[in-house]
Amino acid sequence: MAAAAASALEAADDSGRAEAHVAGPWHDEIVTMSAAAMIGRGADLSRLDERLDEVRAGAPFTVIVGGEAGIGKTRLIREFERHLPSDVRLLAGQCVDLGSVAAPYAPVKTALRALVADVGAAPVLEAVGPGRAALVALLPELAAESGEVGAPGAGIAAGQLHEGIAVLLETFSRERPIVFVIEDLHWIDAASLALLRFLLRALGSSRVLTVLSYRTEDVTRGHPVRSFLSEAERDRWVERLELGRLSKAQVKRLVKSLIVDEAPNDRVLETVFRRSDGIPFFVEELVGIDGCRDEGFVPDTLRELLLARYERLPESAQALLRLISTGGVRVSHALLAQVYHGDDAELDDAARQCVLYGVITIDGDDYSFRHALVREAILDDLLPGERARFHARYAEAYEAAAEAGSRRLAAEISYHWLGAHNAVRAFPATLQAMREARAAAAYATAAQLGERALELWDVVPDPETAAGMGKLELMGRTASHLRNAGEVERGLALVKAALAECPRDEPQYPRFLRDKALYLAAIGKPGSIPLLEEGLEVLGDDGDPEILAGSLATLAGRLMIEGRTGEAIETAERGLAVALEHDLPRSASISMNIAAVSRAVRGEVDRGLEMLAEARELAEGDGAALLRYWVNASDIAYLIGDYTEAVRLAEDGLGRARAQGVERSSGVLLASNAVDPLFALGEWERGGEIIERALSLDPPGPFTVYLQRARIWSMLWRGDPTGAADALRRVRPMMAAVQEVEMQTRLAVGQMAAEVALANDDLAGAWGEIRGILHEQHPLHPGYAHPGFWVAARIIAAIAARPHAVPEGVADEAGSSVARIRQLLEAASFWPHHEIWVALVEAELAEASEGAGAQVPGTDAAAWRRAVDVTEREGVPRYLHPYALLRLGEAQLAAADRASARATLQLALDRAEAGGVTAVRERVERVAATAAIVLDGAHRAAGGEVAGIAGAAASDADAAATAELTARERQVLELIAEGLSNRQIGERLFISGKTASVHVSAILRKLGAATRTEAAYRAGALR
């Protein structure tokens, strides 16, 4: 299929426009057809109207209309547009067919230009705020209209443009609801598709109804729109309308609505239905052939049907249609006049005949085919030489238009010169199109054009002179565009190819090594450090200072992330020296930053904080370096317990990331840094909102891991352990890749996964998740390790209480690891709030000296009192205090101190409720119910059963009786309380069901209980 002109605005209708179509004189007569009625689409139209009503009320929505060619997609959308209320603003665009690489943002530009024409350039630029530079890069004519100065496109990121357009639509939708239409997604360019992905998630507070259409048979396996549709289907604010074929009765109604002078007979109607297969456009074409008066005029093939009107035109009109078809579905009269070889009168006469015969229609100053299928059939009819000549004419016309105007047309020029088989002229046009796409932050399109230029490199003479760069530089730039477009794997493959072609002594060789290292890190793959070290070896001390300083800073960062702290400090300070010597403030700030964090991790916390402040001063005025400062400064603030400052730093950085258009990368990292301190402050909802917003931006893999880790952990503490386990299973493969190369991710994800397993009673799985913390090769990051030590202690205690619940050998390994945990804790004693985690670890492991808790870890009330005291201090995660209170209450019950236990559990319930710690609140309620303790404000989920058994409230005598139980009987009693049968108890403890029954009988006898349930409640002192 050939391309549409750059000026193309909208597609021809799928099922005929509302205006009358006039059929040509098949046998010296003109058959008059009335306006085609819209048949069989009433429900679909009503659905669009309903969605618009919801949008007007403040809920954004997207409707995706799909169907085969000719089924009536465009007709449905036109009918919907025609009846829009006057207060609704319509912004519409159509994707154009430019082969495999379409002009970037073509449909979006059309829609936005309609907005500019409606309200003016100045209000649009004012509304877009920080994104004005990006919008000017997309629509360069805005610079002249608004008086903007500067170099449009310089330093513009795709995210900045996406955010700017989202802000623009949101802003104007507050004034008037917006219907945002993009048709023919099967031809969409990569940049526009990425924008639509963003808008579907980002327009959450707008009054925008997005309507998209696509041709189903053209979205085949591997088509980028296919994955877009799959993603969209999972969004509850997206609905897909698949248009079906018309029934026989509907076809008859459509035919009768088209024929004015006489009704066709039943035989002809049956023929039209059979030949059209119920596709409205084909019905209209068949009716247009002599009004369907004679079955003999019905073509045998689809091609004959599509070309029926065309073939009855004079040769001059057919030649014009072949010329128009080369330009696209829609071509402006001005462009057509330039490429038409004939005088104006001949052009007008030929065009008039094409319109009279119903092959093309007039819309403003444009000619458009009544349907894309007709254009495709005519295009296929072109002779090879004819096609090449026509493409050359369009290419020359676009070149002249580009020289005379401000609009970017290099993509069209490249496409047409390729169609003309003129590689020499297509090559520079392709490179210019790549630059234009980069200026508009259309990285995906820029990458496609770069790859096209590389394909042409060996075909054209002296490509280096024509390109203004060498092949290796072009490969590097194209790889960079691929990385910025999110195609890191393809970018990595191109960098590998460049390294294979680049001699080791070339100055670009170490740069490619650095790029390969960065790409590997971006997708969470190992191997970055050896590459960076090789690059530094090649550079030597006298290499390019900028590459040297940058490579040292990058290497230092990777060493820090992998836990090689000493090497990170040494490398970062070497990079700092090079950067300061050669006045490279960005590299100096980043190196200082990494050295600061690494020193803090090693124990020089105060010095590290001072160096971070110095890194902030060095970064002044440099957006990238400032973002790096905010990332690490907010992380350190959180890890040392300054949660309010951590949130402030992260949100300051997030605001700057949005302004710079990197919310999807650095912004997501900063968002994840805001989430953990918000959770620590008890602001669960606010943290959850940030997670959802950041995930909606479809961030790179490692950043998604950070967000998902926080999300799953919050689900756990908010009382949904099953949901947390399901979510973890879905994202675990992605997490594993990042864990392999990042110590902090290994520690954080390992802790979270262990807690999830523990909450779901998978003790062996929990130990398997956490044991790695004890065997790290490099010194542990104390801020991430301390919580892991506490989780490890919880798991060890749980296994000690139920050793038969884990496979043989696990209990021994866990028990023998206590000394290792204490050793690692002592090594991290310099870290702020170290004593908090020590108190929690010791409380989890301490055994009561007597009573029901004797020889059961975690039952020493005195140890839990210390934990309660330290967790009440400032700078402690707020979920820890209600947890410590809960555990103290359980220990008091184990010691038969029911009065103290009730007071403690009541306080735990109140604090958990106030802090939103649902998991703790629910466990407090279970413990209290089991002990028949009534708490104020407790949820009575068990209803009458709990109330009924409460009459047999546990007494001191019950506690004394419980103390007489053996250790094995206490284990069995715990499983009775869980509701397990004798057989299940036997499987859990690796004993026979009969032996379990013997233990149950002994428990009932000792407690004086008549039933298993009563035994569980009488033994309320037991956890």
N, C-alpha and C positions, 0 to 999 in steps of 0.2 A: 504493500500500500504506500502511496505517496504522501507528501506532506501537505499540511494546510498552511496558508500564508500567515505571516506574523500578525496581520490585522484581524485574523479570524476571531469572531466573538462568540457565536453560538452555533450549535449544530442544527441541521434541518430536522423537521419533525419525524418521529418514528412512524406515526400513523396518519400523517397529513395535517396541515394547519387548518385553522378554523376558516380561513378565507377560501373562496371558491377556487378550484383548480379547473383549468380549461383544457380538455383533451384535444389533440390535433386531428386534422382531417384524414382519417384512414382511407376513405373512398370518396374523396371530393365533398366531404361534409364535416362539419364540426359538431361533436357530441358535447352537449352542455352537462356539466356535473354540478350539483349543489354542494354547499359546504358539508364536509364530512362530520357526522355526529360522533361524539365520543361514546362508544358502546362498550358495556361490560366493565367499566372502570369506576363505577359509582362508589363502590365500597372503598377502593383505594384512594379516591379523591376525598371521601369523608374522613379517611384515616389521616391524611395530611392536614385537613382542616382541624381535626381534634388535636393533633400535635401542635399546631400553631396556637390553639387556645391555651394549651399548657404552657407554651413558651411565653405567651403574652402575660401569663400569671406569674412568670419568674423562674420557670424550670427549663433550661436549655435542652435541646433534643436534636438527634440526628436521624434522618430517614434515608436509607440507601435503597434506591429503586433499581432492580435488576431484571434482566430479561433478554431474550434473543433479539437479533436485529429485526426491526420492523414491528415489534410487538406493541409499541405505543408508549414507550418510556417518556420521550420528549413531549408527545401530545398530552400525556397526563400532567407533566410538569408545567406546560404552557397553560393548560386549563386552570391549574392551581394558581399560577401567577396572575392569570387574567382576573381572577375573583379576589385577589388580595385586598384587604381593607385599606383605605387611604392612609391610615396611620402606620402602615407597615412599610419598611424600606427594603427594596429588593436589590441585592447585589449578586450578579450572575456572571459566570465565566464558563468557557468550554475548553477542554483539553484539545490540543491540535496534534495531528499525526505528522511527526517529523522522524519517522523511522524509529530506530533503537535509542536515539538520544534526542529527546524533545527539548525545545527551548525552555529554560528554567522559569518556573512560576508563571507560565503563560496564562493559565486560567485565572490565577489569583490576581495578576496585574489587571486583567480586564475588569474583574469585580471591584478592585480597589480604585481603578480609574473612574468607575461609575460613582463611587462615593465622593471622590475628589470633585468630579463634575457637579455633584449635587450640593455639596456644602462648601467647597473651596479648599485650596491647598493649605492655607494658614490654619484653619480650625483642625484639619486632619493632623498636621504636624504638631500642633499644640496638644491634641488628644493623645498622641502616641507617646509623648513624654520622652523618657530616656532612649526610646527606640527610634527617634527621628532620624539619626544618622543612618540607621539600617534601612528605614523606609525610603530615604533619599537614594540609597544605594540600589534599592529595588526599582524605584521610579525616578530616574535622574531628572526628568522634566520638572519635578517638584522643586529642585534647587533653583531653577530660573523663575518659577512661578512664585516662590515664597521668599526669594532673596537669600537663600542659604548659600554659604560659602564653604570652601574646603574641598577635600578630595573624597567624593562619595565612594564608599566601599573600603576605605583604608581601615584595616583592623576590625572589620565587621565579622561577628560570629553568627552562625546559623541560629543558635539559640536566642540571640538578641533580636534577630528579625522575627522569629516565631513569637517571642514574647511581645514584641511591639505590635504585631498584627492582632494577637489575642487581646491586648489592652485596647487597641483601636475598636475592635468589634464590641467588646464589653462596654466601652465608654459610650459609643453611639447607640447601643441597644438600650441604654437607660433612657435615652430620649425617645426613641421609637424602636419597636421590635424589628429585628432584622431577619430576613430570609436569605440565607447564603447558599447559592446554588452553584455546584460544579458538575458539569455533565461530561460523559464519556471518559470515565476513569480508566478504561482499558488503554487509553492513549496518554495517560498522565505522566508527567516527568517526575524524576526521583525527588527533586526538591519540593515540588508541590505535595507529593505523597507524604513526605516527612512532615511537612507543615500540617496536613490534615490529621496525621497521627497526633501531633501536639495539640491541635485545637480540640479534638474530640475529648481530650483529658483536661485541657486548661480552661475551657469556657464554662466553668462551673458556676459562676455568679453572673451570668449574662442572660439576656433575652434574645437568643439567637437560635433559629431553626436552620440547621444545615441539611440540605437536600443534595444527595449525590446520586449519580446514575452510571451504570456500566453495562456493557454488552457481555452476557454470560459466556457465550462460546469463545470469546477472545481472551478471557481470563483463564488460561490453561495452567496446567501444573508447572510450577516454577515462576509464574508471573508474579511480580511484586505485589500486585493488588490482591492476590489470593491470600497472602498472609495478613494483609491489612484487613480484609473482610473477616478472617478468623478472629483476629484480635477484637474487632469491633463487635462481633457477636457476643463477646463476653461482657460487654458494657450494658448495664441495664438502661442506660439513656440512649441506646441505639436500637433502631428497629429496621429490619429488612423487608421490603415489599418485592416479592417475585411475581412479575406479571405473567399470567398464563394465556394460552391461546383462546380465541373466542369459540363458543359452541356453535353448532349449526344454526340455531335460532338467532344467535347474536350476529352471525355473518349475514343472515337474511335481512335483519334489521339494518345493518350497516349498508348493504347493497341498496335497499329501498330508500335509504336516506340520501344516497349519492345520485340516483337516477331521477331526472326531473320529468322527462317527457313521457315515458311509458315504463311500466313495471316489467321486469324480466320474468320469463316463465320459470316454472319449477325445475325444469331440466337444466337451464342455465344456472340457476341458483345452486343446484346440486354440484354442477361442474366447478363453479367458483369456490364453493366450500372445499371440494376435494383438492383442487389445485392450489388453493391458498393455504391449506392446512390450518385455517383459523388465525392466520397472521394478518392484522389489520392493514398493514402497508401493501401486502400482496393483493388483498381484496381490492384496495383502491386502484392498483395498477391494472388488475384484470377488468375492473369495471370501466377503466379508462380506454380499453380497447373496444372501440365501436359500441360502447355502452352495453357490452355483453349481449348484444342482440343475436349473436350467432356463435355457437360453440366452436365452430371452425376457426375462429380468430383467437382462441385461447392457446398461448404458447406451450410447447411441450417441456421446456426446461426453465430453470430459474434464470439463467443467463439471458435467454430469449425474452423472458418477461421483463427483466430489468432494462434491456436494450430496446424494447418494442417502440417506445416513443422516440428514442434517439435515432433509430434506423429509418424512421419515416421523415426525418428532417432533411433539408437540403445539405449538400456537402459543406457549404460555407458554415452553416450552423454546427454541423458535426465537428468540424475542425476547431471551432471555438470551444466546444465542450471538451474536446481532448486537451486543449491548452489549459482550460480552467481546471480540469481534473488533476493536472500536474501540480497546480498551485495549492490544491486542497479542497476541502468541502466548501470553503467560503473564500472568495477573493474580492478585494475592493475594485471598484471601477477604475480608480487611478492606477493601481498596479496592473490591471488587465490591459489598460491602454498602453502601458510601457512595453509589455511583452507581446502585444498583438501586432503582427506585421500586416498592416492594412490601414486605410484611412478611417476616421471617426465614423463616417456614414456607414461603411461596411461593418464596423464593429457593432454599431447600434442596430443595424438591420438583422445581423446574425443573432445578437442577444435577444432582440424582440421575438424572433421566431422560437428561440429556446424557451422563453417565458410563456409564449402562447401555447406551445405544445406541452407545457407542464413539466419540463425537465429541471429547470431552475426557477428560483423565486428571487424577488428583489426585496431586500431589507435595508432601508436607508441607502447608503452608497455602495452596498455590497451585493454581489451575486452569490447565491448559495444553492447547492443541489438540494432538491426536495428531499432527498434521503441519501445518506452516506453510501448505501448499497449501490445506488445508481452510479455514483461517482466511481466506486471501486470497479464496477463492471466496465465503465468507459475507460478507465485507466488501464485495465487489463487488455483493452483492445488496441492500445498504442503499439506502433512498431518500434523496435529498439532505437533506431536512428532518430525517429521522431521524438521519443521520450528524452533522449540525451539533449537534443536541440532545445526542447522546451525548458528543461532544467537549467540549461546555460542561460537562457533568456531571463528566467526568474533570478538566478544568481546575480547577474549583472544589474538587474533592476533593484535588488535588495542592496547591493553595494552602493549604488547611486543614492538610495534612500538613507543609508547609514551615514554617508558623507554629508548629506544635506541636513539631517536631523539629529536629535539627541537620543533617540531610542536605540537600544542594542539589538542588532539583527545578525550578529556573526553566526549564531547557531543555524539560522535559516540559510545564510550564505554557504556555510560549510555543507549543509545537507544537499543543497541544489548542485553545488559543484561536484559533490560525490555522485549525485544522480547523473551528472553530465560526464562522468568518468574522467574528470580533470583533477587528478591528484595534486598537481603542482599548485593550482589555485585553491583547492580544498584545504591543503595543509596549513597555510598561514591563517586562513579563516577559522580552522578548527582551533588553533592555538589562541586566536583572539577570542573565540567563543569560550574557551576555557578560562581566560582571564576575566571575561565579563561575568561568567558564572561565579567565579571566585569573588568578584567584587560584590555580587548580590548574595553572598554567603550560601550559594547553591553548591555545596561541596560535592554532593553525589553526582550532579551533572558535570561539574568541573572534572571530577575523576573519570567519568565516562568519556569526556572529550579528550582528556589527557591520554587515556588508553587508545582512543581512535588515532591521535597524533602519533603515538608510538607505533601503531600498526602501519602508518604511512611513512615512517622514518626512512625505511630502506627502499621506498618506491620513488621518492622525489630526489632530484639532484641537489646537492649541497644543503641538506636539511638544517645543519647547524646555523648557517647564515640566515636562512629563512625563519628559523625559530628564535634566533637571538640567544640561544643557549645550547649546550651540549646535550647529548642523549641522556647521560647520567643525571644531569640536573633535572631534565624533564621527568625522568623516572622518580627522582626524589620528590619533586613537587606533586606528581600524581599520587604517590604513596601517601603524602601528607594530606591531600584532599580525601583520599579513601579513609584515612584514620579519622579525620574530622567529620566525615559522613557516617561514622560508626561501622565502616567496613574494615575493621582492623586486621582481620585475617587476610583479606586481599591485599591490604597495604603491606603487611608483613611479607607476603609472597613476592611482591614487587621489590621490596627492599632486598630480599634474598637474591633476586635476579640481578639487581644492581650491583650487589657485592660480588657476584660471580663474574660480572663484566668489568669491575673496577680494579685496576692494579693496586697492589698494596701500598705503593709509594705515591699514589695520587692523593692530593689534599682532601678529596671527598671521602676517602676510605674510612677514616675514623668517624666522620659524621654519619655515614651509613651504619657503622657498628653501633653508634649511640642510638640512632633511630630504631634499629632492630631491637635493641635492649628496651627502649621505651614501649615499643609495640608489644613485645612479649609481656612486659609488666602490665600493660593495659588490659590484656586478656587473661591475666592471672596465671601465666605460664612461667616456669623456671628458666634460668639461663641468662638473665640480664647481667648479673655481676661479672661473669667471665668475659662477656662481650665488651663491657665498659672497661674492664682491666686491659683487654687487648687493645682497645682504642687508645687508651692512655699510653700504652707501651709504644704504639706506632707514632703517636704525637710527640712523645718525648717532652722535655722541659721547654724546648724552643718552638713547639707547634703553635698553631693559631690560638692566641690567648682566649678568644671568645669560646671556641670549641673546647679548649682545655678546661677553662673555668666551669663551663656548663657540664662537661662530662664528669668532672670531679664532684660537682654538686649532686648530679644525678646518681653517681655511684654511692656517695655518702648516704643519700636517701634510701637506696635499696639496702645498703648494709644495716642502716638503722631499723628498717622494717623487718629484716630477717633476724634481728636480735644481736648482730655483731657490733655491739656498742662501741668498744674501744677502737675498732677499725673505722667506724663511722666518724668518730670524733677526729681522728687523725686525718682522714680524707677530707672531711668538711673544712678543717682549719687550713689544710693545704690549698683547697679551692678558694677559701676566703682570702688567703695571701695573694694568689694569682689575680683574683677579681679586684682587690684593692689596688694592686700595683698597676693594673691596666684600666682602672676607672670603669669597672663593669658593675654598677650598683645592683642590678637584678641578681646576678650570680653571687655577689657579696652578701646580699640579704638572705638568699636561700641557704647558702653555706653556713652563715651565722645561725640561722634558724635551726638547721639540722644539728649543728654542734650544740646548741642550747638544749634542745630536747634530749639529745644523747647524754649530755652531762647530767641533766636532771635525773634521767633513768639510772645513771650510774651512782647517784647519791648526792650530787652537787645541785640540790634543788634550788637553793637561793641563787647560786651563780647562773643556773640555767634560766631562771626567770629574768635576771638582769640582762642576759644575752638576748633573750627574746625581745625585750624592749629595744635593744640596740638594732636588732633585725628589723623591727618596725620602723625605726628612723631611716635605715638604709633603703627601705622599700618605698618611702614616700614618693608618690607620683607614679609608681609603677604598679599597674593593676594586677599583673600576674604575681609579683612578689608579695603584694599586700594580701592577696587571697591565700597564698601559702602561709603567711604569718597568721591570719585569722584561723586557718585550719588547725595549725599546731598549737597556737596559744589557747584556743577554746578547748582543745583536747586535754592539754596539761591542766588547765583550770578545773576541768571536770574531775580528772584523776586525783588531784590533791584535795578535792572536796569543796572547791569554791564554785558551787553550782550556779548561783545567780550571775556571777561574772562569766562563767562558761556560756550561759545562754546569751548574755549580752554580746559577747565576742562573736559567737556563731551567727547571731541574727544580724549584727553589723556586717559581717562578711557576706552573709546571704543576700542582704540588700545590695551590696556592691556587685556580687556575682550576677544578680538579675540585671543591674544597670549595664554590666559589661557583656551581657548576652551569653553567659556561661553557667546559667542555672542548672543545666542538665549535667554538667561535669563538676566543677568546683562547687557550684551551688548545692548539689546533692550531697557532696561530702560535708559541707558546712551544715546542711539540714540534719544529717545524721549525727553531727556533733552537738546539735541543739537538743536532740531527742533524749539522749541518756541523762543529761542533767535535769531536764524537765521531768522525767520519770523519777529521778532521785528527789525532786522537790514535790512529788505527788501530783504533778499536773499531767495526768495520764491522757485526758482528752486532747489537750493542746499538742502533746507529743505525737499522739496518733494522727491528728490532722496533718502535721508536718510530714509524717511518714507517707500518708496517702498522697499528698500533693507531690512529694518527691518521686514516689514510685510511678505516678501518672506521667512523668516526663520521660519514661522509658530510658533510665540512665544506663551507663556502661556496666558490665558485669560485676566488677569488684564493688562498685558503689551500691549496686542492688543488694549485694551480700550484706553490707553494713546495715542497710535499712531493714532487710528481712530478718536479720538477727535480732534487731531491736523490736521489731513488730511481733515476732514469735515469743520473745521473752516477756513482752507486756501482756500477750494473750495468756501466758501461764500465770502471771501474778494477778491478772484480772479474772482468774477463775475458770479458764477454758483449757485445761491440760490436753483434752482430746483434740480440740481444734489446733492447738499448738503442735501436737505430734503430727497431725495430718499436713499442716503447713510446712513443717520441717522436712517431711519426706519429699515434698514436691520440689523444694529448692536445694536439697542436700548436694546433688551433683555439682551445682554451680558453686556452692560454698567450699566443697572439697578442693577445687582447683585453686581458689584464693588462699585457703588455709595452707596449702603446700609451700607458698612463697612468702607468707606474712605471719610473723610470730603473733602479733596482736590479734589477728583474726583467728589463729589457731586457739589462742587462749579464750577469747571472747565467745567464739562459736562453740568451742568445747565445753565451756561452762554452761552456756544456754542449753546445749543438747543434753548434757548430763542432768540438768534440772528438769527438762522435759521428760526424760526417761524415768527419773526418780518419782516425779508426780504421777506417772502412769504405772508405777509399781514394777518397773523393769530394772531391778537392781543390778543385774549383770550388765545390761546395756549402759546404765548410768556409770558404772565403774569403767567400762570400756571407753566411754567418752572422756572421762576426767583423768584417767591414769597418765595420759600423755603429758600433763603438766609437770609430772614428777621426773620426766625423762628428756626434757629439752636439752639440746646440745649446747646452747648459749645461755648466758645469764638471763633470767626472766625479767620482763618489764613489770616492776612491782605494782603499778597502778592497775594493770590487767590481771596480774597473778593473784593478788590478795583475795578477791572474791572467789577465785577458783579454788584456793586453799580451803575456804569455808565450805564450798559445795562438796569438795572431796571429803571433808570431815563429816558432813551430813550423810554422805553415801557410806562411808566406812562404818558409822554408827548404825545405820539401817541394816547393813550386812551383818554386823556383829549381833544384832538382835534377832536376825533371821538367817543364819548361815546356810540353812538347807534350801533357801530360796534362790541360791546361785549355784552354778556348776562347781564341781570339785576343784579346789585350788584357788578360786577367786576370793573366798573368805580369808584364806591364809595370806594371799598377796595384799589384800586390802588392809588387814590387821597389821602386817609388817611395814606398811607404808606410813604409819603414824609418825615414826621417828624422822622419816624423810620430809614430811610436811613441816614438822617443827624446825628442822634444819633450814629449809627454804624460807620459812617465816623469819627466822633469826637473821638470815642474810639480807632480808628486805626491811630490817628494823628502822632504817633511816627514813622510810617513806612516811609522809604525813598521815595521821590517823591509823598508823600501824597497830596501835593498841586495841582499836575497835575490832579488827579482824582477828587478832590474837584471842580476845575475849570470846568471840563467837566460836572460833575453832575449838577452844578448850571447853566451852560449855557443851558443844555437840559431842565431845568425846568423854567428858567426865561422867563417872558412875556414882549413883547414890550409895552411901555407905550402908544403908539398911532400908527395910521396907520393900514395897513392891518393885521399886526401881533398882534394887541391889543387882549389880553385875549387868545392868542394862545401860549402855552409853546414852548420854543426853538426859539423865534423870537427876542430876545433882542440882538442887534448887539454889544453892549458894553460887554455883558457877553461872547460873542463868540470871541471878540478881545482879552480878557484875556486868553481864552482857546487857541487861536492861539499862543499867546506869550509863554505860558508855554509848549506847545507841541513842540515848536521849540528847546527846550533845549536838552542838551546831556543826554542820558539815558532814553529817552522817545521812546516807540515803534514808528517806523517811519510811520506807516500807520495812526497814530492819527493826524499828522499835516495836511495832505491833507484833511482828514475828517473835521477837525476844520475849515479849510479854506472854504470848501464847505458849511458848516453850516453858517459861517459868510456871505458868498455870498447870501445865501437864506434869512438871516435876513436883509441884506441890500436891497434886492429886496422887502421884506415885508415893508420896510421903504421908498420905492420908490427912493432909492439912486442907480439908474441904473449905473451911471458912476463908482462908487466904487464897485458895484456888479460885473461889467464886469471885472475890474482889479483883484478882489479877485478870481472870478471863473477861470480866465485865470491862475492865480498862482496855484490854486487848481488842475487844469487840468495838468499843467506842473509837479507839485510835485507828483501827483498820477501816471502819466505816468512814471516818473523817478523811482518811488518806486515800480512799478508793482502792484499798488493797483487798480485792474481793476474795482472793484465794485464802488469805489469812482469816478474813471474816467467816468464810464458810467452814474452815477447819475449827475455828473457835466454837461455832455453833454445833458441829458434830461432837466435839469433845464434851461440851456442856450437856448435850442431849444424852450422850452415852453415860455420863456421870449423874444424870437426872438433876442437873443444876439448871435452874431457871434464870436466864439473863434478861435484863431489860433491853428491849429493842431487837432481840434475836428473832430471826425468821423461823416460823413454825412449819417448816416444809413437811415434817412427818405427821403433822396434824394430830388426830385423836390417838394414834398409836403411842406417840411420845407421852401425851398427856395421861393416857391410861396407865402406862407403866411407871409414870412418875410417882404414882401412889406408893410404889415400893421403892421409894427413894433410897439411894445408897446411904448407909450409915457408917459410923466408925467401926461397927461390928463387921459390916460388909468388907471394909478395907482390910480389917485384920484377917478375915477369912481369905481374901485375895492374896495376902502376904504368905499364906500357907501353900500357895500353888508352887509347883516346881517350875524351873525355867522352861521346860518343854511344855508344861500345861499353860504357862502364860503365852507362849507362842501359839498354841492351839486356840486359846481364848481370843487372841487378836484376830485370828482367821474366822472364828465364829462370829465376831463382831462385824466382819466384812460380809457375812452372809454365805460363807462357803459350806458346802456339804462335807460329810465325812470323807467321801472319795476325793473331793477337791483338796481338802486339807492334807490328805495323805500324799497327793501328787505334789503339793507345794512343799511339804516337809520331807519328801522322799521316804515316806513310811507307808505301810499298807492301810487301806481303809478300815480294816478291823482294829488295828492299833490305834488309829485316830479315834475310833468309837470308844475304845477303852479310856483314852484321855478325856473325851467329852463327858463320859459318865462320872469320872473322878472329879471333874470340874463342877458338875451339877451338884454332886454330893457335898463337896467342900463348901460351896457357896450357898447351899440350901435352896437352889433354884429349881423350879418345876420344868422350865423350858430353856432352850438355848438362848432365846432372846432375853429372858429374864436374867440369865447368867451374865450376859454382856452388860446389861444395865446395872446389875448388882456390883459388878467389878468396875465401876466407873472410875476407880482410881487408876486403872490401867489405861495407857494411851490407846 
